[in-house]
Amino acid sequence: MTPPATANRILGLVGLGMRARLAVAGVDRVREAAKRGALQLAVVAPDAARNSLDKIVPLLRARRIEMVSAPSAAALGHAVGRQQTTVVGITDRDLAKGIRAIVRSGPVGAA
């Protein structure tokens, strides 16, 4: 499970990415971006509907697109201005790099 401080930092960057048009939200838009080869990273809500996850996770794996876990579909949706969302795809290389760095660094203040 992602610690709250780390999750908040990830969600903050995801929201920033959406506002800057460096990310796409929702299964259909993320699928399109993955098929075009435009995705750098995907942030996936583990509590999303199984049907939605079945539509996106196999494609992301097949395309070898790294996935990181969001705390919930509601939290991920809130970050991008929706009630909830299953997945957000990051299309910008630098933004994806920043999110990966947060995920790998672990909890804020951890040694």
PyMOL commands that set and color helices and strands:
alter all, ss='L'
color gray80, all
select helices_A, chain A and resi 4-19+27-36+50-62+73-79+93-105
alter helices_A, ss='H'
color red, helices_A
select strands_A, chain A and resi 23-25+41-44+67-69+87-90
alter strands_A, ss='S'
color yellow, strands_A
deselect
rebuild
show_as cartoon
